Amino acid sequence: MTASPSPMPAETGTVTTAVPARLDRLPWSRWHWMIVIGLGTVWILDGLEVTIVGNVAGRLAEEGSGLDITAAQVTGVAAALYVAGACSGALFFGWLTDRYGRKRLFMITLVVYLAATAMTALSFESWWFFLFRFLTGFGIGGEYAAINSAIDELIPSLHRGRVDLIINGSYWLGAIGGALLSIVMLDTDIFPKDLGWRLSFALGVVLGLVILLVRRHVPESPRWQFIHGRGDEAEELVSSVEREIEAEKGRELPPPAGEITIHQRKSIGFGTIAKTVFARYPRRAVLGLALFIGQAFLYNAITFGFGTILITFYDVPTGSTGYYFAVIAAGNFLGPLFLGKLFDTVGRRPMITGTYVLSGVLLFVTAWLFGRGSLTAATLTACWCVVLFFASTGASSAYLTVSEIFPMETRAMAIAFFYALGTAAGGISGPLVFADLTSSGVVGDTVLAFQIGAGLMCAAGIVAAFLAVKAERRSLEDIAEPLSAVRREG
């Protein structure tokens, strides 16, 4: 079940298969937990590593850190390069994922990510730090495309929404760990200034190596296999999973709901992908862009400058910002955990709209309170926590949305495209704009940063109210028919 993929077959044909229906009717099992742990845990690693960077920005700028760099460069230039790398990696690895398979690429992208993180820990000049922040982002961008496509294709339709949201939200478990870890690593009574931040990155690499070992057991997507001329492998894989689950549950599985006929193909060109996304599904394309741009700007408005805001306006010590960030990170994770189920029951449209608009409105309120001087470090953090409880759920739903509303052959590339374009708009310009606004020491500048993020989040929610797709509890093939599907006459 975990063997390395065989070479792409020279000949393809037309096959009729029940693989999608067989996967969707599977009850939740140990096999599904293995997928969640093998693929989803990398977001914990990502949250750990990104949060560490945010929390050590002040320390890196101090004399004796081992780097000649300013806090604004860490939260501005380095953050923008990280996101630029993620956008580039998403597009590059997304194309490879659709062409060569989910499994092969989610192994490669994790290796790239880990290697770049390890090299970041060895930074001795600012250019070295910037370079490997870019390459770390390059690896994580590929992870977004490979993993989200694999998760949606392996998880049953009954659970797909909540599982996808919780997995993407697990990033914030890592953020909590990173925030608390940074408190210890920044304590100069324990580690010297030039060592603690390096060990933080090194610990992330160790965790990633453990994840790499677990991920070896996650199989290729059977949906990808049968479209790419590996129908026999797909049938064998699904049959083995069915036997395993029947033995675990002690009962036979119900018959699958239907079949689909596919004309197998090796790959799909960029022209076909672009035509499919923008000509065949233009409303869905607008939806995807709106969701990604909205959440990217809101998160940049808060998270990239959170430490600077606390230090500048509330005199919070550099070594204590981790406590505050751990609180807002908890709010981020609890949102998808508690609200995720509603995306499969209440539905995608009301939940996406509600979480986006509500988080935007709450951030507007926070900006108003901050502007009039009504908040302390603790109450501002509490406001952020509530805002991000809803915003995190909405942001996670952006990844869920673009991974399920386009045809299977374009899935990884669609995730990559919308992530790259939306994040480039909000994630590259965002850090550069917000780093200046939040570090200026002017209350009005920080209020403006909050208002920009809040406004774009509300706008995305309004777009979702009109354009969101009713995808809850529906098979991926029903939401968007595969390009390779053979339509029967009559």
Buried (B, 14 or more C-beta within 10 A) or exposed (E): EEEEBEEBBEEBEEBEBBBBBBBBBBBBBEBBEBBBBBBBBBBBBBBBBBBBBBBBBBBBBBEEBBBEBBBBBBBBBBBBBBBBBBBBBBBBBBBBBBBBBBBBBBBBBBEBBBBBBBBBBEBEEBEBBBBBBBBBBBBBBBBBBBBBBBBBBBBBBBBBBBBBBBBBBBBBBBBBBBBBBBBBBBEEEEBEBBBBBBBBBBBBBEBBEEBBEEBEEBBBBBBBBBBBBBBEBBBBBBEEBBEBBBEEEEEEBEEBEEBBEBBBEEEBEEEBBBEBBEEBBEEBBBBBBBBBBBBBBBBBBBBBBBBBBBBBBBEBEBBBBBBBBBBBBBBBBBBBBEBBBBBBEEBBBBBBBBBBBBBBBBBBBBBEBBBEEEBEBEEBBBBBBBBBBBBBBBBBBBBBBBBBBBBBBBBBBBBBBBBBBBBBBBBBBBBBBBBBBBBBEEBEBBBBBBBBBBBBBBBBBBBBBEBBBEBBBBBBBBBBBBBBBEEEEE
